[in-house]
Amino acid sequence: MWLRKFWNDESGVVDTSAYIFFVTVVCLGTLCGWVTIRDQVTQELGDLSVSLENIDQTFSLNYTLGTLVVSASFIDNDAGDGTPGAAPAGLDLTVPGASED
């Protein structure tokens, strides 16, 4: 008996247009969130690739064993330029102009 009364009670009911508006706002917010996450992950991966490219592996060592001196060295000439403020690798931030014809 109370279940039927509860089922038929219409006080506090929200109409369909409010549900559609709510779902639209949630979907647009979710879409914007996923786009932001995609852009930030791409940015971080580009920054990671630039930092790995700029690792300098130059080393030199000298080891003395009694009167024998052993030395070894390597000069890494292949380090990237590491320009500050540059776009990360793999991202093209330019948009070509479109003709109005």
Buried (B, 14 or more C-beta within 10 A) or exposed (E): EEEEEEEEEEEEEEEEEEEEEEEEEEEEEEEEEEEEEEEEEEEEBBBEBBEEEEEEEEEEEEEEEEEEEEEEEEEEEEEBEEEEEEBBBEEEEEEEEEEEE
